[in-house]
Amino acid sequence: MACLITGGAGHIGNTLARALLKEKKKVKILALPNEDVSSLDGLDVEIVRGDITDREFMKKFIQKNDVVFHLAGIIDIANMPYEKIKKVNYDGTVNVTDACIENKAKKLVYTSTVHIIDPNSGHVLTEPTAFEHDNLVGNYAKTKALASKYITEKSKAGLLDASIVYPSAVVGPYDFRLSETGQVVLDYVNGKLNAYVKGGYNFVDVRDVAQGLIGASEKGRAGEGYILSGNYITVKEMMTILNKKTGRKRVPVKIALWFLKLVAPIANLYYKVRGKKPVLSNESLYTINTNANFSHQKATDEFGYNPRPVEQTLFDTVDWFIENKPELVNKKKFKNLNEDKNV
């Protein structure tokens, strides 16, 4: 039996690989033919080159009794064309699921997203019982909802043992490729965010997501989903926490939401030209002003999921960037950065 990870070189993927290796599991990573896999350097994993959109390849890659963690997908907040995202997020997931069924994989754990949960469905948001994708905002959420529906239907029909996890906004160490949230953290500690807007979101540590994925693989019920959320904080609260790390005392000025919506397209162009992850879009502004009170009680009850405090996550994230990506950190912006990084 092997643990297969599609998208294993990504942020969650390489963190999951590290967690599985600590449990002495055999780990096999699926990476795209030309994908950078330096996030896996030094790890005792087997790397296989291929593509989830290649149906015949997936039938060969997944074998009997494998535990499959399906993470590969396109994360997009800038409204990439629907068909391009669907080919990977939905069609690719169908290929993975069907290969698991045909080859009798032991378990499939699919990483979906809380973005497919209707923020108006209640004060406390729990796992979805239906997957209505038409009313969702953004092509990313729509395609992930379609994929989640497909897997749930196949699993409830008894064709395979599959569980779904729904992480909230992921942040944390091992962010080799610089995620959208990681970009926000870096921009702030580097003094490049000079304003903030009303709103906030639920952030979860990537290491806790990895443990949640393992929990779902071992104890998750077939056809069931599990929210892997962390802690809700406002944008201002995130900046205040990061100020403790940098030694700064003030947060930037607050500006009107309507103004940011107006300049969001220009900001996206700026990040595209600079080759950086976009941190501002109309979709992201919508997201941080919706209900994000996600409950992880189900995952806690069924496999002991227990996320750490967000302050610890943010501190560890900054420390990881300082140690592993020092070229991205402007230490001159830290008021009290000591040699031992206890700031």
N, C-alpha and C positions, 0 to 999 in steps of 0.2 A: 504494500500500500504506500502511495506517495501523496503528498500534499501539493496540488498544482495551484499556482497563482497566475491568473491572467492579469496583465498590467502590474506585474510584480516589481518592476523597477521604479514605479511611481511612489508618491509619498506614503500612502497607506500600505501599498504593496511591499516596499522594502522594509517597513516597520513590522509588518506581519511576518515577513520571512525571518527577521531577527527573533521575534517572539517564538515562532515555531522551532527554530534551531535550538533555542534554549530548552525546549521540551524534547529535544533529541529526535525530531521528526525529519524525515527525508523530504526535501523541498525541491520542487521543479518549477522554474519560472518561464512563462511565455512572454517573449519580447518581440516587438516588431523587427523586421529584417535589418533596418538601419538605426534602430533605437539606441540611445546612449544608456548603458547599463552600469555606469560607474558608481551608482548608488549601491550596487551590490558587491563592490570590490571587497575582497577579503572574506566574503561569506561562502560557506560550504554549500553552495546551491548549484543545481544543474540548470543552465540557461538554454532554452530552445527557441529558435527564431521561427516566427510564424505570425499569422493574422487571424483573429476571430471571425473576420468576414469571409474567410476561406473555409467553406463548409466541409470539404473533403479532408482538409488538413486537420480540422478539429476532431473529426472522427478517428484519426490516427493518434492525435495527441492525448486524448482522454482514454484511459484504460479502465478495466474492471476493478472495482473496489477503491478507485482513487477518491480522495477528498478534494473537491474542486472549489476554490475561492475565486469567484468571478468578479474582478475589479476593473478590468479594462473598459474604457469608455472615454467619451469626449465630454469634458466639463467646460461649459460655455456660459458666460454672462453677457456676451456682446451680441447675442442674437445671430449666430452663425446659421447659414441656410439649413432648413429643416431636413431635407433629404440627405445632406452630408452627415448630420448628427444621427439621423435615424439608421443609416447604414451600419454604423458602429454600435450605437446604444441599443437599438432594437434588433435589427437583423443579425448582428453579431451575437447578441444574447440568445436568440433563437437557435443559432448554430451550436453554441455552447450547451444549451439545455438539451437539444435533441441528441447531441453526442453523448451526454451523460445518460440519457434514457437508453439509447441504442447499445452502449457499451457497459451498461450496468455499473455506473459509478456509485460509490458508497454514499456520498453526500455532496450536495451542491449548496453553497452559501453565496448568495448574490448580494452585492453592495449596491443598494438603491440610494435614495436620498429623502430627507424630510421635506424637500421641496414639492413632492407629489402629494403632500397632505394639505387638505383645504384649511387655510388658517382661520376660516370662519366656522369651522365645524364644532367649536366648543371653546370654553375658556382654557381648559387643559386639553392639549392635543395628544391623541393616542394613535396607535397603529391604524392605517386605513383598512376598511373592510370592502371597499370598492375602489376601482381605479378609473375615475372619470378624467381623461386627459384633455378633453376639449377646452375646459374652462381654466386650465392651468396657465400660468404666466411663464413664457419662455419655452423655446424648443427643447432645451435640456430637460426640464421637468416633464414635458409631454412625452418625450421618447423614453425616459426612465419609467414613467407610469405604464406605458405600453409593455415594456419588458417585464416589469413587476407583475403585471396582470398575466402575462403568458406563463411565467414560471409558477405562479400561484395556482393557476388552473391545471397545469400539468401535474403538479404535486398533489393537489386535492383529488385529482382523478386516480391517484395511486400509481402513476407512471414512474415517479422518482421521489427520493427523499430530499426535499429542498426547503431551505429557510431563507428569508430575506432580512437584511439589516438596513436600517434607515439612519445613517449618521447625520448629525447637524453640521454646522460649519467646522471643518477640521483644521486644527492648528497644532504645532508642536515641533519637536526635533526631527532630524533625518529629512529635512525639507530640501533635498539636493537640487530640485528643479525650480524651487521658489514658487509655491502655490499662491493663489490670489490673496489668501489670508496672510501668508508669510510676507508677501509684498507690502501689505498694509502695515504690518509690524515693523518691517525694515524702514519703510518710508517715514514712519513716525519717529523711531529712535534716531534716524538720520536727519531729523529736522526738516523733512520735505512736505509734511502735512501741516499747513498753516491755518486750517479751519476745520470745523466739524459740523455735522448736521444732526438734527434730532433723530433718534432711533437707536436700535441695538439688535442683538441677535443671540442665539444660543451657540456657544462654542464648546467643542469637545476636543480633548487631547488625542492625538493620533495613536499614542500608545494604548489608550483606553479603548479606542476603536479596534485595534488589533486584538486585544484581549476579548472584546465582545465578539469578534468574528470567530475566534477559537471556541468561545463558549457556545455560540450558535451551532458550530460544527459538531460539538460533542453532545449538547443537550437541547438544541433547538428542535421544535416539533415540525414535522412535515407540513408544508403549506402555511406555516405561520410566519409573521413578520415581527421584528423587534426594533424599536427605536433605540439608537445609541446616541443619546444627547448628553450634554454636559451642564454648563451653567449659562444663564442669561445675563448679559451685561450690556449696558448702553455704550455707545461710541465714546461718550465722555468718560465713562468708568474705565474703559479699556485704556484710554490715554492717561488717566490718573494712575492706573496700575503701572504702566510703562514709565511714567515719571519717577516712580520709586526706583526703578532700575537704572534710569539715566541720571537721576539726581536733579532733574528739572522740577520746578514747582508750579508752573502755570500750564494750563491747557490752552490751545488756540481759541480763537474767537468762533462763536457759533454763527452760521450763516443760514439763510432761508432755503428751504427745500426746493422751492420753485426755481431758484437761481441755479442750483446744482443740476436740476433736470434740464435746464436750458443749455448748460455748458457741457453736459455729459457726452454728447457726440464729439465735441472738440477734444475732450479728455481722452476718449477712446482712441482717437487718431494720434494723439500725443504718445500714448503708451505703445501703440502699434509701431510708430516711427522709431521709438527708442528701443524696441524689441523687448518690452517689459509686459508683465501680466497686467491687464486692466483692473483697476480697483474701483472704478466709477462707471456706472451705466444706469440707465433708467430702470433696468431690471434689478440691479443691486439696491438702488434707492427704494424701490418698491418693497423689496425683501426686508430691509432693516426697519420698515415701518409697518410690518404686519405682525400678527400674533406669533410668537416663537416660544410659547410655553409648552415645550415638548416634554412628555413624561417618559422616563426610561424604566418605570416601575415593573413592567412586564419582563424586561431583560434582567432586572435585579432579582425578581422573584424566581425566575426559571434557571438562570445560570450565574447568579452572583455578580452581575455587572455593577461596578462601583467607580464612577469617574472621579478624578481628582479635582481639587479647586482650580479655577481658571487662573488665579494669580500664579500658582506654581507652574502651570503650563506656559504662561507668557514669559516668566522669568527663565525657565528652561529653554524656551525657544530662542531668546536673545543670547543666552550663554552658548547654545549650539552654533548659532551663526557666528559669534565671536571666535569660537574655537575651530570651526570647520569651513567657514566662508568669510574669513577676515577681510577679504577684499571688498565685501559688500557692506561692511559696517564702518561708519565714520565715527571713530572713537573720540574725535574732538567734540562731538555733540554730547558726550557723557560728562557730567559734572563731577562724578566721584567714582570713576572706574578704577578699581584697585587691581593689582596684579593677580590676586586670587579670584577675581570676578565676583566677589561678594559685595554687591553695591546696593 
